[in-house]
Amino acid sequence: MLFFRVTAAALMVLATVIPVNFASAQGVSGKIGLELNHIQPNQAGGCRLSVIATNGLERPIDKLGLELVVFNKDGIIDRLMRLDLRRMSAGKTKVQQFDLTDVPCEGLSRLHINDVLNCVPPAITGVYCPDLLELSNRTNVQFGD
């Protein structure tokens, strides 16, 4: 009987430790990772952007909104656009592609993140979403600020 009590107590301790370790293994960092991973021409003569997004927060994000400014090869603003990344579970990574239909890849010099919206539920106040971004880039197009 004593053996059973020790085992049950040990299991209760493990049950409280395992979820924390599992969350860490899934990439909970307190940041939202955005990587401009690849650009390639699309069939319409425009440019396809491949973005890897990682939700390092401890809660899901329903719809992360990114306001981007696209600069042409001369450094002139070509357009402002809004990209919405669909639901991302806590600690998970998602790959999404976006097409710039009438902008060839060689015509891009920079993608500036002007604003980040909806990173937390509306009930949570005092969070400035751009401060949660952790950016990286694997292309020759400047990405971020």
PEJOHU-V156957 format. One record per backbone hydrogen bond with DSSP energy under -0.5 kcal/mol. CO is the residue of the C=O (numbers start at 1). NH is the residue of the N-H. Records with the same first field share a line. If there is no record, write none. Layout:
CO->NH, NH
This chain:
1->5
2->6
3->7
4->8
5->9
6->10
7->11
8->12
9->13
10->14
11->15
12->16
13->16, 17
14->18
15->19
17->21
18->22
19->23
20->24
21->25
22->26
23->28
24->27
27->29
31->33, 56
32->134
33->54
34->136
35->37, 52
36->138
38->50
40->48
42->45
46->42
47->49, 100
48->40
49->51, 98
50->37, 38
51->53, 96
52->35
53->94
54->33, 56
55->91
56->29, 30
57->91
60->62
61->88
63->65
64->85
65->117
66->68, 83
67->114, 115
68->70, 81
69->71, 112
70->78, 79
71->109, 110
72->75
76->72
79->70
81->68
83->66, 85
84->86
85->64
88->61
89->92
92->55
94->53
96->51
98->49
99->101
100->47, 103
104->107
105->108
107->73
109->142
110->71
111->144
112->69, 114
115->67
117->65
118->63
121->124
123->125
126->128
127->129
128->131
129->132
130->133
132->32
134->34
136->36
142->111
144->113
